[in-house]
């Protein structure tokens, strides 16, 4: 099992966009929870997700919420570990979230 921890975040009080960000995923190719992906009850105008290892090396970048991370970097599978994500988006109501 791979685990993610949210260290901090900010959200605008009037924003109605509620993203769901899983805190674990299992990229073992069994067809269940193989991709780390953000889901929401709204559309994103702008979106950026970055995944880092514990030493701060960027492993993955996505500019579309439909693009998820499969647990690889440079074409190689990574070992189960703790990884850090950074997500920035602007909701359809133009609220910027980080």
N, C-alpha and C positions, 0 to 999 in steps of 0.2 A: 504494500500500500504506500502511496506517495502522499505526503501531507503538505498542505499550505497553511500558513498562519498570516492573518491580517495584522499588521503592526499598528497602523493608524490609517485614518481615512477622513475625508471631509465630504459633507453633503449639504446642499442648500436646503434650508428649511421648507421652502415652498415647492420643492421638486416632487412630483408624483411618480417619477420613474424609480422603480424598485428592482435593482439588479439582483440576481441570484448568482453567487460565486461559490462554487463547491470548495470545501476545504480538503478533500481527498479525491484521488482518481487512481485507476488501476490500468495502466496501458499494457495489458498482457494479451491483447488481441482476442479476447473472448466475446467481444461485441457489447460489453457492458462497461460503462464509465471509462472507456479507453481514451477519451479526448477531454482535456481540460478546456472548458469553454464557458463564457459568460452568457447567462440568459436574463431576459428582462421583460417587464410588462409594458414596454414602450419601444419606440424606434430610436436608434442612436443617429444623430446627425454626423458627429465625428466620433471616432473610436480609435483607441490605441491601447494595446496590451503588450507588456514586456514581461518575460520570465527570466529570472536570474538564479544562479547557484548561490550557495552560502558564502562564497568569496566575492560575489558581486559581478561575476562574468555574465554578460547577457547571452542567453541561450536561444531566445525566440522573440520575435516581434510580429504582431498582427495589427493591421489597420482596418480590419473588418471584424465585427463581432461574430460573424459566422465562421471565421477561421479559428480553430482551436489548436492547442498544443498536444502533440502525440507522445511526449516524453523523450524526444530525440533531440540531438544537436549535431549539426554537420553530418546528418545521415546515420548517426550511431545512436543506439539505445542507451539511455542513461540509467544508472543504478538508482534504486529507490532511495530517497533522501528527502530532506526538507528543501523546498524551493520557494522563492519569493516572487510575487507578482506585483506589477504596477499597472493600474488601469486608469485611463483618463477617457472621459466621454462627455459629449454634449447631448443632452436629451432633446427630443423634438420641441420641447418648450423653451429651448435655448439656455437651459441651466447647465453650466459647466461643472463637472464633478471630477474629483481626483482622489 
